Amino acid sequence: MSDVTDLPPAIRFSKVSKVFGGVKALQDVAFEVGQGEVHCLAGENGCGKSTLIKIITGVYQPEPGTEMELFGERLSAITPNVARQMGIAVIWQDLALFPEMTVAENIAFETMLGNRPRFVDYGALRARAEAALARLEVSLDLDARLGTLPIAQRQVVAIARALVSDARLIFMDEPTASLTQAETDALLAVVRTLSARGVAVVFVSHRLAEVLEIASRVTVVRDGRLVGVYPTAGMTQGRLTELMTGKTFDHQVMARDTSADPVVMEVAGLTRRGEFRDVSFQLRRGEVLGLTGLIGAGRTELAHVLFGMAAPEAGRIVLGGREVRFASNRDAVAAGVAYVSEDRLALGLIQPQSISDNAVLSVLRRITGASGLMSPKRQEDLVAHWVRELAVKIGKPGDAVSTLSGGNQQRVVLAKWLATEPKVLILDCPTVGVDVGARAGIFRIVRELAAKGLAILLISDEVSEVHVNADRVLHMAGGRIVGEYDPRATTLEALEAAVYA
């Protein structure tokens, strides 16, 4: 095989511009990736990354004057079929999988399609799926329905589906957002193997540490314009964040001593077989209590019980000094508990519906008039209040919530639950798929809410998030709380060592 340095670039695009309704999504951007190179495309949500990828894959057509080259071939136009035939694959953040189909079918069904109807060779399909998972060094039940799997395993299926074909260039949009550290390490090993075989990989990730670890170069886009192309050698997360946002951020630990504040929620010996056991902790008024650990530790399952989505088999939940038993999440909401799910797309929002309708879903009774019908004025006032309070960047309240960036969608989810006036707010991985600039804004809101007395349980698999933003940190592993840390007395390195041990 020839040295990849002797080959033309996998892609070479220049003078890339794209206008939507008079808005310049991209303006004179250049992007080049070598064959076998692992490259990062970095920038905040809304900067134009997805638009650029869709132009390269033929989903969008660029403005006249754009110069396009794939594997040394100059092209005047690209269609999705042309891009696919030339070996370009994309793993989008929303995965685009089929929950009713099996793992094997999701991974390998495209390779079984043809121009004419035919019987499916399930033996060959399973063999292809199994081989793809083996390249990822993971094992999944090939016959399991995808909809029964947790997010982390669905992400693995999406990655395997892209790798089952002989792709020469793979775009990975937030591929590790829902993976454990071990799964992330396995994926990065696969990426290195692909690179060694001449396959180019473009990483789009908000996890800057892994970007700097795996990529050789990073292209930074801000507000639709190219900021520059930089080697990752010598690059720091702080410097990359500054390039992406044009701002600097304070990563100082924000922990406060809340030990004298009243207990709002107490959990004692909470157990649910096969998920977690003997979990006990106290959450105080105005406290941000961090809960971290690898995916599979039982964090989300615990959150579901605290929000009434599942029942515990043992233990107690005490709210405001009174033991509570939730038959459903409606009971939890009525008792003053709100829950922001890690799966914003499936559980947090109804994507086709408007920003306004999503924001009031949890408080429909409050905006109902004497006639029993929804009051447009009450809805308008409530939405305007939370848009202002949370600084949500929207066009019009009637726009579909799917038109917003990840960070602004997450603020709408927050608005939906804050409208219930909760005493306890459970945030389950609130920054999944949210860029670094928007993350800072969300955590600023979290601290402001805590300062007003709201008790917050902050769940995250990103240890740095809880280390900076929580007043105390609980470490969960194997379904149990195995450690408690004061961020003021514990370094990030020590906390990460404990979690990833």
C-alpha positions as CSV (number, residue, x, y, z in Angstrom):
1,M,0.0,0.0,0.0
2,S,1.3,3.5,-0.8
3,D,2.2,5.9,1.9
4,V,-0.9,8.1,2.5
5,T,1.3,11.2,2.3
6,D,1.9,10.4,-1.4
7,L,-1.9,10.4,-2.1
8,P,-4.1,13.3,-2.8
9,P,-6.3,14.5,0.1
10,A,-9.4,12.6,0.9
11,I,-11.3,15.9,0.6
12,R,-10.2,19.4,-0.5
13,F,-12.9,22.1,-0.4
14,S,-12.3,25.8,-0.8
15,K,-14.3,29.0,-1.1
16,V,-17.3,27.2,0.5
17,S,-20.3,29.4,1.1
18,K,-23.9,28.7,1.9
19,V,-26.8,31.1,2.3
20,F,-30.2,30.2,3.9
21,G,-32.9,32.8,3.5
22,G,-30.4,35.6,3.4
23,V,-28.4,34.3,6.4
24,K,-24.8,33.3,5.6
25,A,-24.3,29.9,7.2
26,L,-20.9,29.6,5.7
27,Q,-18.7,32.2,4.1
28,D,-15.5,31.4,2.1
29,V,-14.5,28.3,4.2
30,A,-11.7,26.0,3.3
31,F,-11.5,22.4,4.6
32,E,-8.9,19.7,3.7
33,V,-8.4,16.2,5.2
34,G,-5.6,13.9,4.2
35,Q,-6.2,10.2,3.5
36,G,-5.6,8.3,6.7
37,E,-5.7,11.5,8.7
38,V,-7.7,11.9,11.9
39,H,-8.9,15.5,11.8
40,C,-11.1,17.5,14.1
41,L,-13.8,19.9,13.0
42,A,-14.4,22.2,15.9
43,G,-16.7,25.1,16.7
44,E,-19.8,26.0,18.7
45,N,-23.2,24.7,17.8
46,G,-24.6,26.9,15.0
47,C,-21.1,27.8,13.7
48,G,-21.6,25.9,10.4
49,K,-20.0,22.5,11.1
50,S,-23.1,20.5,10.2
51,T,-23.8,22.7,7.1
52,L,-20.2,22.0,5.9
53,I,-20.6,18.3,6.4
54,K,-23.9,18.3,4.5
55,I,-22.2,20.1,1.6
56,I,-19.4,17.6,1.5
57,T,-21.9,14.7,1.6
58,G,-24.2,16.2,-1.0
59,V,-27.1,16.9,1.2
60,Y,-26.8,20.7,0.6
61,Q,-25.5,22.3,-2.6
62,P,-23.1,25.2,-1.9
63,E,-23.1,28.6,-3.5
64,P,-21.5,29.0,-7.0
65,G,-17.8,29.3,-6.9
66,T,-17.2,26.6,-4.3
67,E,-14.3,24.3,-5.3
68,M,-14.8,20.6,-4.5
69,E,-12.4,17.7,-4.7
70,L,-12.8,14.1,-3.4
71,F,-9.9,11.8,-3.4
72,G,-8.1,13.8,-6.1
73,E,-11.2,14.1,-8.4
74,R,-12.6,17.6,-9.1
75,L,-16.4,17.7,-9.0
76,S,-18.8,20.3,-10.1
77,A,-21.6,18.9,-7.9
78,I,-22.0,16.2,-5.3
79,T,-25.1,14.2,-4.4
80,P,-25.6,11.9,-1.5
81,N,-25.3,8.9,-3.8
82,V,-22.0,10.1,-5.3
83,A,-20.6,10.8,-1.8
84,R,-21.6,7.3,-0.7
85,Q,-20.2,5.6,-3.8
86,M,-16.9,7.4,-3.2
87,G,-16.7,6.0,0.3
88,I,-17.9,8.9,2.6
89,A,-20.0,7.9,5.6
90,V,-21.5,10.0,8.4
91,I,-22.5,9.1,11.9
92,W,-24.9,11.9,12.9
93,Q,-25.5,12.9,16.5
94,D,-29.1,11.8,16.4
95,L,-27.9,8.3,15.3
96,A,-30.8,7.8,12.8
97,L,-31.4,4.2,13.9
98,F,-34.5,2.0,13.8
99,P,-35.6,1.2,17.3
100,E,-38.0,-1.6,16.2
101,M,-35.2,-3.5,14.3
102,T,-32.6,-5.7,15.9
103,V,-29.0,-4.8,16.5
104,A,-27.8,-6.9,13.5
105,E,-30.4,-5.4,11.2
106,N,-29.5,-1.9,12.2
107,I,-25.8,-2.5,11.6
108,A,-25.9,-4.4,8.3
109,F,-29.2,-3.9,6.6
110,E,-27.9,-1.4,4.1
111,T,-25.3,-3.9,2.8
112,M,-28.2,-6.3,1.9
113,L,-30.1,-3.8,-0.2
114,G,-30.2,-4.2,-3.9
115,N,-31.9,-2.9,-7.0
116,R,-34.4,-5.8,-7.0
117,P,-36.5,-7.4,-4.3
118,R,-34.8,-10.4,-2.8
119,F,-34.8,-12.6,0.3
120,V,-32.6,-11.4,3.1
121,D,-29.6,-13.7,3.9
122,Y,-29.8,-13.4,7.7
123,G,-26.7,-15.5,8.2
124,A,-24.7,-13.1,6.1
125,L,-26.3,-10.1,7.8
126,R,-25.4,-11.4,11.2
127,A,-21.9,-12.2,10.2
128,R,-21.4,-8.7,8.9
129,A,-22.8,-7.1,12.1
130,E,-20.7,-9.4,14.3
131,A,-17.5,-8.5,12.4
132,A,-18.3,-4.7,12.7
133,L,-18.8,-5.1,16.5
134,A,-15.6,-7.1,16.7
135,R,-13.7,-4.1,15.2
136,L,-15.1,-2.0,18.0
137,E,-14.1,-4.7,20.5
138,V,-17.5,-4.8,22.0
139,S,-20.2,-7.5,22.3
140,L,-23.9,-6.9,21.9
141,D,-26.9,-9.2,21.6
142,L,-27.4,-9.2,17.8
143,D,-31.1,-10.2,18.2
144,A,-31.9,-7.5,20.8
145,R,-34.4,-4.8,19.6
146,L,-32.5,-1.5,19.4
147,G,-35.2,0.3,21.3
148,T,-34.5,-1.8,24.4
149,L,-30.8,-0.7,24.6
150,P,-29.4,2.2,26.6
151,I,-28.1,5.3,24.7
152,A,-24.4,4.1,25.1
153,Q,-25.1,0.8,23.3
154,R,-27.2,2.5,20.6
155,Q,-24.2,4.8,19.9
156,V,-22.0,1.7,19.5
157,V,-24.5,0.3,17.0
158,A,-24.5,3.5,15.0
159,I,-20.7,3.5,14.8
160,A,-20.6,-0.2,13.8
161,R,-23.1,0.5,11.0
162,A,-20.8,3.1,9.6
163,L,-17.8,0.8,9.8
164,V,-19.5,-2.2,8.2
165,S,-19.0,-0.6,4.8
166,D,-15.6,0.0,3.3
167,A,-15.7,3.7,3.9
168,R,-12.6,5.8,3.0
169,L,-13.7,8.9,4.9
170,I,-15.9,8.8,8.1
171,F,-17.4,11.8,9.8
172,M,-18.2,11.1,13.5
173,D,-20.5,13.7,15.0
174,E,-20.2,13.5,18.8
175,P,-19.4,9.8,18.7
176,T,-18.4,9.4,22.3
177,A,-21.0,11.6,23.9
178,S,-22.7,8.6,25.5
179,L,-19.8,6.2,25.9
180,T,-18.0,5.2,29.0
181,Q,-14.3,5.8,29.3
182,A,-13.6,2.2,28.4
183,E,-15.9,2.3,25.4
184,T,-14.3,5.6,24.4
185,D,-10.8,4.1,24.6
186,A,-12.0,1.2,22.5
187,L,-13.4,3.6,19.9
188,L,-10.3,5.6,19.7
189,A,-8.3,2.4,19.2
190,V,-10.5,1.6,16.3
191,V,-10.0,5.1,14.8
192,R,-6.3,4.6,15.0
193,T,-6.6,1.3,13.2
194,L,-8.7,2.9,10.5
195,S,-6.1,5.7,10.1
196,A,-3.3,3.2,9.8
197,R,-5.2,1.5,7.0
198,G,-5.6,4.8,5.1
199,V,-9.2,5.6,6.2
200,A,-9.7,9.3,7.0
201,V,-11.7,10.2,10.1
202,V,-13.2,13.6,10.9
203,F,-14.1,13.9,14.6
204,V,-16.7,16.5,15.6
205,S,-16.7,16.5,19.4
206,H,-17.2,18.8,22.4
207,R,-14.9,16.6,24.5
208,L,-11.8,18.6,23.7
209,A,-9.4,16.3,25.7
210,E,-10.2,13.3,23.4
211,V,-10.0,15.6,20.3
212,L,-6.5,16.6,21.2
213,E,-5.6,13.0,21.9
214,I,-6.8,11.4,18.7
215,A,-6.6,14.1,16.0
216,S,-3.4,15.4,14.3
217,R,-5.0,18.7,13.1
218,V,-8.1,20.7,14.0
219,T,-10.0,23.1,11.8
220,V,-11.9,25.8,13.8
221,V,-15.0,27.4,12.4
222,R,-16.7,30.4,14.2
223,D,-19.9,32.2,13.0
224,G,-19.7,30.5,9.6
225,R,-16.1,31.6,8.9
226,L,-12.8,29.7,9.0
227,V,-10.7,30.7,12.1
228,G,-7.8,28.5,11.1
229,V,-6.2,25.1,10.9
230,Y,-3.9,24.1,13.7
231,P,-1.8,21.1,14.7
232,T,-3.0,19.5,17.9
233,A,0.6,19.1,19.2
234,G,1.0,21.7,21.8
235,M,-2.6,22.8,21.7
236,T,-4.4,23.1,25.0
237,Q,-8.2,22.8,25.8
238,G,-8.2,26.4,27.0
239,R,-6.6,27.7,23.8
240,L,-9.0,25.6,21.6
241,T,-12.0,26.8,23.6
242,E,-10.8,30.4,23.0
243,L,-10.4,29.8,19.3
244,M,-13.9,28.3,19.1
245,T,-15.7,31.0,21.0
246,G,-13.5,34.1,20.8
247,K,-13.9,34.2,24.6
248,T,-12.0,33.0,27.7
249,F,-13.6,31.0,30.5
250,D,-13.0,30.7,34.2
251,H,-12.6,27.0,35.2
252,Q,-12.3,27.9,38.9
253,V,-14.0,25.4,41.3
254,M,-17.4,26.9,42.4
255,A,-18.0,24.7,45.4
256,R,-19.6,26.3,48.6
257,D,-20.2,24.9,52.0
258,T,-23.9,24.1,52.3
259,S,-23.7,21.9,55.4
260,A,-25.7,24.4,57.5
261,D,-28.6,24.6,55.0
262,P,-31.8,22.5,55.6
263,V,-32.1,19.1,53.9
264,V,-34.6,19.1,51.1
265,M,-34.3,15.5,49.9
266,E,-32.9,12.5,51.9
267,V,-32.4,9.1,50.3
268,A,-31.8,6.1,52.6
269,G,-30.9,2.6,51.5
270,L,-32.6,3.0,48.1
271,T,-32.4,-0.3,46.1
272,R,-33.7,-1.6,42.8
273,R,-32.4,-5.0,42.0
274,G,-30.0,-5.2,39.0
275,E,-29.6,-1.4,38.9
276,F,-28.4,0.0,42.2
277,R,-28.4,-0.9,45.9
278,D,-28.2,0.7,49.3
279,V,-27.9,4.3,48.0
280,S,-28.0,7.0,50.6
281,F,-27.4,10.7,50.5
282,Q,-28.8,14.1,51.5
283,L,-29.4,17.0,49.2
284,R,-29.7,20.5,50.8
285,R,-31.4,23.7,49.9
286,G,-29.3,25.7,47.5
287,E,-26.8,22.9,47.0
288,V,-25.5,21.5,43.7
289,L,-24.8,17.9,44.5
290,G,-22.7,16.2,41.8
291,L,-23.2,12.5,40.9
292,T,-20.6,11.0,38.6
293,G,-19.4,7.6,37.4
294,L,-19.1,5.6,34.3
295,I,-22.2,4.8,32.2
296,G,-23.7,1.6,33.6
297,A,-23.0,2.7,37.2
298,G,-26.8,3.1,37.9
299,R,-26.9,6.9,37.9
300,T,-29.8,7.3,35.4
301,E,-31.7,4.4,36.9
302,L,-31.5,6.1,40.3
303,A,-32.7,9.4,38.7
304,H,-35.7,7.5,37.3
305,V,-36.7,6.2,40.7
306,L,-36.3,9.7,42.3
307,F,-38.6,11.0,39.6
308,G,-41.2,8.3,40.0
309,M,-40.5,6.6,36.6
310,A,-39.7,3.4,38.4
311,A,-40.3,2.1,41.9
312,P,-37.6,1.1,44.4
313,E,-37.7,-2.3,46.0
314,A,-36.2,-1.1,49.3
315,G,-35.3,2.2,51.0
316,R,-36.9,5.6,51.5
317,I,-37.2,8.9,49.8
318,V,-37.9,11.8,52.2
319,L,-38.9,15.3,50.8
320,G,-39.1,18.2,53.2
321,G,-39.1,15.9,56.2
322,R,-41.9,13.6,54.9
323,E,-41.4,10.2,53.3
324,V,-42.9,10.0,49.8
325,R,-43.8,7.2,47.5
326,F,-44.2,8.0,43.9
327,A,-46.6,5.9,41.8
328,S,-45.7,8.0,38.7
329,N,-43.7,11.0,37.6
330,R,-46.9,13.0,38.0
331,D,-46.6,12.3,41.7
332,A,-43.0,13.5,41.7
333,V,-43.9,16.7,39.9
334,A,-46.7,17.4,42.3
335,A,-44.2,16.8,45.2
336,G,-41.8,19.3,43.7
337,V,-39.3,17.2,41.8
338,A,-38.3,18.0,38.2
339,Y,-36.1,15.9,35.9
340,V,-34.1,16.9,32.8
341,S,-33.3,13.7,31.0
342,E,-30.0,12.9,29.3
343,D,-32.0,12.0,26.1
344,R,-33.2,15.4,25.1
345,L,-34.3,14.3,21.6
346,A,-36.5,11.4,22.8
347,L,-37.6,12.4,26.3
348,G,-37.0,16.1,26.8
349,L,-38.7,17.7,23.8
350,I,-41.3,17.1,21.0
351,Q,-39.1,18.2,18.1
352,P,-41.8,19.1,15.5
353,Q,-43.8,21.2,18.0
354,S,-43.1,24.8,18.7
355,I,-40.8,26.3,21.3
356,S,-43.8,27.8,23.0
357,D,-45.7,24.5,23.2
358,N,-42.7,22.6,24.5
359,A,-42.0,25.2,27.2
360,V,-45.5,24.8,28.7
361,L,-46.0,21.1,28.4
362,S,-45.5,20.5,32.1
363,V,-47.9,23.2,33.3
364,L,-50.9,23.0,31.0
365,R,-53.3,23.3,33.9
366,R,-51.7,26.6,34.9
367,I,-52.3,28.2,31.6
368,T,-55.9,27.0,31.2
369,G,-58.6,29.6,31.5
370,A,-62.0,29.4,33.1
371,S,-63.4,28.0,29.9
372,G,-61.2,24.9,30.2
373,L,-59.2,26.0,27.2
374,M,-55.6,27.1,27.0
375,S,-55.2,30.8,27.5
376,P,-52.9,32.2,24.7
377,K,-52.1,35.2,26.9
378,R,-51.0,33.1,29.8
379,Q,-48.9,30.9,27.6
380,E,-47.3,33.9,25.9
381,D,-46.5,35.5,29.2
382,L,-45.0,32.3,30.7
383,V,-42.9,31.6,27.6
384,A,-41.7,35.2,27.5
385,H,-40.7,35.0,31.1
386,W,-38.5,31.9,30.8
387,V,-37.0,32.9,27.4
388,R,-35.9,36.1,29.2
389,E,-34.8,34.4,32.4
390,L,-32.8,31.7,30.7
391,A,-31.6,33.9,27.8
392,V,-32.9,31.4,25.2
393,K,-31.9,32.6,21.7
394,I,-35.0,32.0,19.5
395,G,-36.5,33.5,16.4
396,K,-40.2,33.3,17.2
397,P,-41.9,31.3,20.0
398,G,-44.0,29.6,17.3
399,D,-40.9,28.2,15.5
400,A,-40.3,24.4,15.8
401,V,-38.0,23.6,18.7
402,S,-35.9,21.5,16.3
403,T,-34.7,24.8,14.7
404,L,-32.7,25.7,17.9
405,S,-29.1,24.8,18.7
406,G,-28.4,22.1,21.3
407,G,-27.7,24.6,24.0
408,N,-30.9,26.5,23.4
409,Q,-32.9,23.3,23.2
410,Q,-31.6,22.4,26.6
411,R,-32.6,25.8,27.9
412,V,-36.2,25.1,26.7
413,V,-36.1,21.8,28.6
414,L,-35.0,23.7,31.7
415,A,-37.8,26.2,31.2
416,K,-40.4,23.5,30.9
417,W,-39.4,22.1,34.3
418,L,-38.6,25.3,36.1
419,A,-42.2,26.4,35.2
420,T,-43.4,23.7,37.7
421,E,-41.6,25.6,40.5
422,P,-39.7,22.6,41.8
423,K,-37.9,22.1,45.1
424,V,-35.5,19.6,43.6
425,L,-34.1,19.7,40.1
426,I,-32.4,16.5,38.7
427,L,-30.1,17.3,35.8
428,D,-29.1,14.1,34.0
429,C,-26.1,14.8,31.8
430,P,-27.5,18.2,30.8
431,T,-24.7,19.1,28.4
432,V,-24.8,16.1,26.1
433,G,-24.4,17.4,22.6
434,V,-24.0,21.0,23.8
435,D,-21.0,23.0,22.8
436,V,-18.4,24.5,25.2
437,G,-19.8,28.0,25.0
438,A,-23.4,27.0,25.6
439,R,-22.2,24.7,28.5
440,A,-20.8,27.7,30.3
441,G,-24.2,29.4,30.0
442,I,-26.1,26.4,31.2
443,F,-23.9,26.0,34.3
444,R,-24.2,29.8,35.0
445,I,-28.0,29.2,35.1
446,V,-27.5,26.2,37.4
447,R,-25.5,28.3,39.9
448,E,-28.0,31.1,39.8
449,L,-30.9,28.7,40.5
450,A,-29.0,27.2,43.4
451,A,-28.3,30.7,44.8
452,K,-32.1,31.2,44.8
453,G,-32.5,28.1,47.0
454,L,-33.2,25.3,44.4
455,A,-31.7,21.9,45.4
456,I,-30.0,20.4,42.3
457,L,-28.7,16.9,41.7
458,L,-26.2,17.2,38.8
459,I,-25.5,13.9,37.1
460,S,-22.6,13.8,34.6
461,D,-20.1,11.3,33.3
462,E,-17.8,14.3,32.6
463,V,-15.9,14.5,35.8
464,S,-14.6,18.0,35.1
465,E,-18.2,19.3,35.0
466,V,-19.1,18.1,38.5
467,H,-15.7,19.1,39.9
468,V,-16.1,22.7,38.8
469,N,-19.8,23.2,39.3
470,A,-20.8,21.0,42.3
471,D,-20.6,21.8,46.0
472,R,-20.1,18.1,46.7
473,V,-19.4,15.1,44.5
474,L,-20.7,11.6,44.9
475,H,-18.9,8.8,43.0
476,M,-21.2,5.9,41.9
477,A,-19.9,2.6,40.6
478,G,-21.5,-0.8,40.3
479,G,-24.8,0.5,41.5
480,R,-23.4,1.9,44.8
481,I,-22.1,5.2,46.1
482,V,-18.4,4.4,46.6
483,G,-17.0,7.9,47.4
484,E,-17.8,11.4,48.4
485,Y,-15.5,14.4,47.6
486,D,-15.2,18.1,48.4
487,P,-14.0,19.8,45.1
488,R,-12.3,22.4,47.2
489,A,-10.0,19.7,48.7
490,T,-9.8,17.3,45.8
491,T,-8.0,17.9,42.5
492,L,-9.6,17.1,39.2
493,E,-6.8,14.6,38.5
494,A,-7.5,12.8,41.8
495,L,-11.2,12.6,41.1
496,E,-10.7,11.4,37.5
497,A,-8.3,8.7,38.8
498,A,-11.0,7.4,41.2
499,V,-13.7,7.4,38.6
500,Y,-11.7,5.8,35.8
501,A,-9.8,3.4,38.0
